[in-house]
Amino acid sequence: MNQQPDAIPRSIIKLHKKYIKGSEKKALIKEFTVYVCNLTKAVKTGCSIIGVKVYITTKTMKHIYDVKPAVDYDFLILHLPKLIKTPDRVCRNSSSKRGAYLFVKEVNEVIYVISVEECVENGETCLFVATGFRSDEDYLKKFPTIWSWRGGIPSS
């Protein structure tokens, strides 16, 4: 994780270095919540999402770190704002899974998915990253698309 895209909040990199990097699998870590980005108006409106601010916790970062290959973790963490702000499409997640929305973006012919859940914190509806992973179209077929870009124009 040497390369740092401009859009990634420094606080995410600091938390990674201090609490996640090199930690043992399933190790308990201090829990922090950090701001990732705001949804774009097109995504927020197109998906009828109430919250606009998106956060991630060290617990979620640790989960991804523990269960995903290092190359996927590094990519997801470094590109989190881009994956959330400019998804190719947003799908409705199944009710049995954590996170109501799946933000789907293809980068360099690889499909990445960020699962996002709505929560109410101090009377404000906000969004939290539940997990992130690499996927394929076969897996995504079972989730209905609720919003997508079509020629740069929102479909909703």
C-alpha positions as a Markdown table, in Angstrom:
| # | Residue | x | y | z |
|---|---|---|---|---|
| 1 | Met | 0.0 | 0.0 | 0.0 |
| 2 | Asn | 2.7 | 2.5 | -1.0 |
| 3 | Gln | 0.7 | 4.3 | -3.7 |
| 4 | Gln | -1.9 | 6.6 | -2.4 |
| 5 | Pro | -4.6 | 7.9 | -4.8 |
| 6 | Asp | -5.6 | 11.5 | -4.1 |
| 7 | Ala | -9.2 | 10.7 | -3.1 |
| 8 | Ile | -8.4 | 8.2 | -0.3 |
| 9 | Pro | -8.7 | 9.9 | 3.1 |
| 10 | Arg | -5.4 | 9.8 | 5.0 |
| 11 | Ser | -7.2 | 8.6 | 8.1 |
| 12 | Ile | -7.9 | 5.3 | 6.3 |
| 13 | Ile | -4.2 | 4.8 | 5.5 |
| 14 | Lys | -3.2 | 5.7 | 9.1 |
| 15 | Leu | -5.7 | 3.2 | 10.6 |
| 16 | His | -4.5 | 0.5 | 8.2 |
| 17 | Lys | -0.8 | 1.1 | 9.1 |
| 18 | Lys | -1.5 | 1.3 | 12.9 |
| 19 | Tyr | -4.1 | -1.3 | 13.5 |
| 20 | Ile | -4.6 | -3.6 | 10.5 |
| 21 | Lys | -1.2 | -4.1 | 8.7 |
| 22 | Gly | 0.6 | -7.2 | 10.0 |
| 23 | Ser | -2.1 | -8.1 | 12.5 |
| 24 | Glu | -2.8 | -11.7 | 13.2 |
| 25 | Lys | -5.9 | -13.3 | 11.6 |
| 26 | Lys | -9.0 | -12.6 | 13.7 |
| 27 | Ala | -7.0 | -10.5 | 16.2 |
| 28 | Leu | -9.0 | -8.0 | 18.2 |
| 29 | Ile | -8.3 | -4.5 | 17.2 |
| 30 | Lys | -9.4 | -1.0 | 18.4 |
| 31 | Glu | -12.6 | 0.0 | 16.8 |
| 32 | Phe | -12.7 | 3.3 | 15.0 |
| 33 | Thr | -15.1 | 4.7 | 12.4 |
| 34 | Val | -13.7 | 6.8 | 9.5 |
| 35 | Tyr | -15.2 | 8.9 | 6.8 |
| 36 | Val | -14.7 | 7.6 | 3.2 |
| 37 | Cys | -16.7 | 9.9 | 0.9 |
| 38 | Asn | -20.1 | 11.3 | 0.1 |
| 39 | Leu | -22.4 | 9.7 | -2.5 |
| 40 | Thr | -22.8 | 11.6 | -5.7 |
| 41 | Lys | -26.2 | 13.2 | -6.2 |
| 42 | Ala | -26.9 | 10.9 | -9.2 |
| 43 | Val | -26.3 | 7.7 | -7.1 |
| 44 | Lys | -28.1 | 9.0 | -4.0 |
| 45 | Thr | -31.2 | 10.1 | -6.0 |
| 46 | Gly | -31.1 | 7.2 | -8.5 |
| 47 | Cys | -31.1 | 4.6 | -5.6 |
| 48 | Ser | -33.4 | 6.6 | -3.3 |
| 49 | Ile | -30.8 | 6.4 | -0.6 |
| 50 | Ile | -31.5 | 8.7 | 2.4 |
| 51 | Gly | -27.9 | 9.0 | 3.7 |
| 52 | Val | -25.1 | 10.7 | 1.8 |
| 53 | Lys | -22.0 | 10.2 | 4.0 |
| 54 | Val | -20.2 | 6.8 | 3.8 |
| 55 | Tyr | -18.0 | 5.5 | 6.5 |
| 56 | Ile | -15.9 | 2.4 | 7.2 |
| 57 | Thr | -14.9 | 0.9 | 10.5 |
| 58 | Thr | -11.6 | -0.7 | 11.4 |
| 59 | Lys | -13.6 | -3.9 | 12.1 |
| 60 | Thr | -14.7 | -4.0 | 8.5 |
| 61 | Met | -11.2 | -3.2 | 7.3 |
| 62 | Lys | -9.9 | -6.0 | 9.4 |
| 63 | His | -12.5 | -8.4 | 8.1 |
| 64 | Ile | -11.5 | -7.7 | 4.5 |
| 65 | Tyr | -7.9 | -7.9 | 5.4 |
| 66 | Asp | -8.4 | -11.3 | 7.0 |
| 67 | Val | -10.5 | -13.0 | 4.3 |
| 68 | Lys | -9.5 | -11.5 | 1.0 |
| 69 | Pro | -6.2 | -11.8 | -0.9 |
| 70 | Ala | -3.8 | -9.0 | -0.1 |
| 71 | Val | -3.9 | -7.6 | -3.6 |
| 72 | Asp | -7.7 | -7.3 | -3.4 |
| 73 | Tyr | -7.6 | -5.7 | 0.1 |
| 74 | Asp | -5.0 | -3.2 | -1.1 |
| 75 | Phe | -7.0 | -2.3 | -4.2 |
| 76 | Leu | -10.3 | -2.0 | -2.3 |
| 77 | Ile | -8.9 | 0.2 | 0.5 |
| 78 | Leu | -7.0 | 2.4 | -1.9 |
| 79 | His | -9.9 | 2.9 | -4.3 |
| 80 | Leu | -12.8 | 2.9 | -1.9 |
| 81 | Pro | -14.0 | 6.4 | -2.6 |
| 82 | Lys | -13.9 | 5.9 | -6.4 |
| 83 | Leu | -15.7 | 2.5 | -6.1 |
| 84 | Ile | -18.5 | 4.1 | -4.1 |
| 85 | Lys | -18.8 | 7.6 | -5.8 |
| 86 | Thr | -18.7 | 6.3 | -9.3 |
| 87 | Pro | -20.1 | 2.8 | -9.5 |
| 88 | Asp | -21.1 | 1.3 | -12.9 |
| 89 | Arg | -24.3 | 0.2 | -11.2 |
| 90 | Val | -25.9 | -0.4 | -7.8 |
| 91 | Cys | -27.7 | -3.6 | -7.1 |
| 92 | Arg | -30.1 | -4.6 | -4.3 |
| 93 | Asn | -28.4 | -7.1 | -2.0 |
| 94 | Ser | -30.3 | -10.1 | -0.8 |
| 95 | Ser | -32.0 | -9.7 | 2.6 |
| 96 | Ser | -30.0 | -12.5 | 4.1 |
| 97 | Lys | -26.7 | -10.6 | 3.5 |
| 98 | Arg | -25.2 | -7.7 | 5.3 |
| 99 | Gly | -25.6 | -4.4 | 3.4 |
| 100 | Ala | -28.7 | -3.3 | 1.4 |
| 101 | Tyr | -26.7 | -2.1 | -1.6 |
| 102 | Leu | -24.0 | -3.5 | -3.8 |
| 103 | Phe | -21.9 | -0.9 | -5.5 |
| 104 | Val | -20.4 | -2.6 | -8.6 |
| 105 | Lys | -17.5 | -1.2 | -10.6 |
| 106 | Glu | -15.3 | -2.8 | -13.3 |
| 107 | Val | -11.7 | -1.6 | -13.2 |
| 108 | Asn | -9.1 | -3.1 | -15.6 |
| 109 | Glu | -11.5 | -5.9 | -16.5 |
| 110 | Val | -12.0 | -6.9 | -12.9 |
| 111 | Ile | -15.4 | -6.4 | -11.2 |
| 112 | Tyr | -15.3 | -5.1 | -7.6 |
| 113 | Val | -18.2 | -5.0 | -5.3 |
| 114 | Ile | -18.7 | -2.8 | -2.2 |
| 115 | Ser | -21.6 | -3.8 | 0.1 |
| 116 | Val | -23.0 | -0.8 | 1.8 |
| 117 | Glu | -25.6 | -0.7 | 4.6 |
| 118 | Glu | -27.7 | 2.2 | 5.9 |
| 119 | Cys | -27.6 | 3.1 | 9.6 |
| 120 | Val | -28.9 | 5.8 | 11.8 |
| 121 | Glu | -26.3 | 7.4 | 14.0 |
| 122 | Asn | -27.2 | 10.3 | 16.3 |
| 123 | Gly | -30.4 | 10.9 | 14.3 |
| 124 | Glu | -28.6 | 11.1 | 10.9 |
| 125 | Thr | -28.9 | 8.4 | 8.3 |
| 126 | Cys | -25.5 | 7.4 | 7.0 |
| 127 | Leu | -23.9 | 4.6 | 5.1 |
| 128 | Phe | -21.3 | 2.0 | 6.3 |
| 129 | Val | -19.2 | -0.2 | 4.2 |
| 130 | Ala | -20.1 | -3.8 | 5.2 |
| 131 | Thr | -17.5 | -5.6 | 3.0 |
| 132 | Gly | -15.8 | -5.5 | -0.4 |
| 133 | Phe | -14.7 | -8.2 | -2.8 |
| 134 | Arg | -13.9 | -9.2 | -6.3 |
| 135 | Ser | -16.8 | -10.7 | -8.3 |
| 136 | Asp | -18.1 | -11.8 | -11.7 |
| 137 | Glu | -21.2 | -11.3 | -13.7 |
| 138 | Asp | -22.5 | -14.8 | -12.9 |
| 139 | Tyr | -22.6 | -14.0 | -9.2 |
| 140 | Leu | -24.2 | -10.6 | -9.8 |
| 141 | Lys | -27.0 | -12.0 | -11.9 |
| 142 | Lys | -29.0 | -12.9 | -8.8 |
| 143 | Phe | -29.1 | -9.3 | -7.6 |
| 144 | Pro | -31.5 | -6.8 | -9.2 |
| 145 | Thr | -29.9 | -3.6 | -10.6 |
| 146 | Ile | -31.6 | -0.6 | -9.1 |
| 147 | Trp | -29.5 | 2.0 | -10.8 |
| 148 | Ser | -26.8 | 2.2 | -13.5 |
| 149 | Trp | -24.9 | 4.5 | -15.7 |
| 150 | Arg | -26.0 | 4.3 | -19.4 |
| 151 | Gly | -23.7 | 6.3 | -21.7 |
| 152 | Gly | -22.8 | 8.5 | -18.7 |
| 153 | Ile | -26.5 | 9.3 | -18.0 |
| 154 | Pro | -28.2 | 7.8 | -14.9 |
| 155 | Ser | -30.8 | 5.2 | -15.8 |
| 156 | Ser | -33.3 | 6.4 | -13.2 |
